[in-house]
Amino acid sequence: MFEAILLVLGGFILLGGGGEGLVSGAVSLADRLKIPPLIIGLTIIAFGTSAPELMVSIQAAFQGQPDIAIGNIIGSNISNMLLVLGVSALIQPIIVQGKELTRDGVFMMLVTLGFCFIAFYGDITRPIAAGMVGLIVLYTVYLYRQGDDDHVEQEVTENLLAGASIMTSLVFVVLGTAAVVWGADLLVKGAVILAMEFGVSEGVIGLTVVAIGTSLPELVISILAAWRGQAALAVGNIVGSNIYNILLILGLTGLVHPIEIAADFLTMDIWVLLGVSGVTIYLLSYQQGISRLFGGLFLASYIIYIALLFGA
C-alpha cells in the first residue's frame, strides 16, 4: 500500500512539474524561433497541457490496462466540469458571454456524443482513432482562422520563460518530456497496485485517482483564473481540455494501440459524462454562467459520484 501511494504521489509530482516545464520550454523555444503567438497557443500550449493525459493513456494501453486509459479520459472530463468548474464557481461566480464559447461548447457536446456512440457500438480502432485525430486537426485550423490574437498573446506570455535562451528552452523541453513520461509510468503502476489493494476495478481507479491527477493542471489554472475574475479563461480552459482529451488523447492513443472499451463504463460513467456535459453547456450558453449555487451542486454531485464508484 505504502509503495503504491509513493508511486502515485511521485507520478503526480512528475506529471505536474514535467508538464509545466514542457509547456514553458516549448513556448519559449517557439517564441525564440519567431513562431506566431496564435500558432503557439493553438498547438504547443494545447498539446503540452494534454501531455499528462496522453502519456498516462498510452502507458496504460501498452501495459494492457485499457480501462485505466478510458477511465482517465472519462474521469478527467467529468472532474473538469463537476470538480474544477464547481470549485471555481464557489470562489467566484462564473459569468460568461460571447459566441466563441457557445461555438466551442456545442462542439464539445458533439464530440462527447460521438465518443458515447463509439463506446456503445464499438472500440477505438486505428481507423476511428485516425478520424478523431483528423477532426482535431481540422478544428485547430478552424480556430486559427477565427483566432483571438489578444487572448492567445496573453496565454503565451503567461507560459513564457523570461529571457530564456534556445539552449535553456531545449533543456526544459527535454527534461519536461522525460518527467511526464516517467510520471505517467509511475502513476499507472501505482494505480494498478491500488486497484488490487482496495479490491476495485482498474476502471474505477482510472476514473478517480488517475483522472484527478491528470486534471490537476486544469484545476490550478481555472481556480487562479476565477480568483482573478477571468471567467472566460477558466471556462475556455475546461471546454478546450475536454475536446482535446477525447479527440487528441484517445485518438493518438488509439493510433499507437487500439483501445477496447469495457462494458462497465456503459452502465453509469458514460451517462454521467453525457448528462454533466449537457447541463454544463446549457448553463454556459443559456444562463450565461455558473452561480455559486450551481457550483456547490456540481461539487456535491462529484462527491456523490466518487462515493458511488467506490461503493459499487
Secondary structure, 3 states (H helix, E strand, C coil): CHHHHHHHHHHHHHHHHHHHHHHHHHHHHHHHCCCCHHHHHHHHHHHHHCHHHHHHHHHHHHCCCHHHHHHHHHHHHHHHHHHHHHHHHHHCCEECCCHHHHHHHHHHHHHHHHHHHHHHHCCECHHHHHHHHHHHHHHHHHHHHCCCHHHHHHHHHHCCCCCCCHHHHHHHHHHHHHHHHHHHHHHHHHHHHHHHHHCCCHHHHHHHHHHHHHHHHHHHHHHHHHHCCCHHHHHHHHHHHHHHHHHHHHHHHHHHCCECCCHHHHCCHHHHHHHHHHHHHHHHHHCCEECHHHHHHHHHHHHHHHHHHHHC
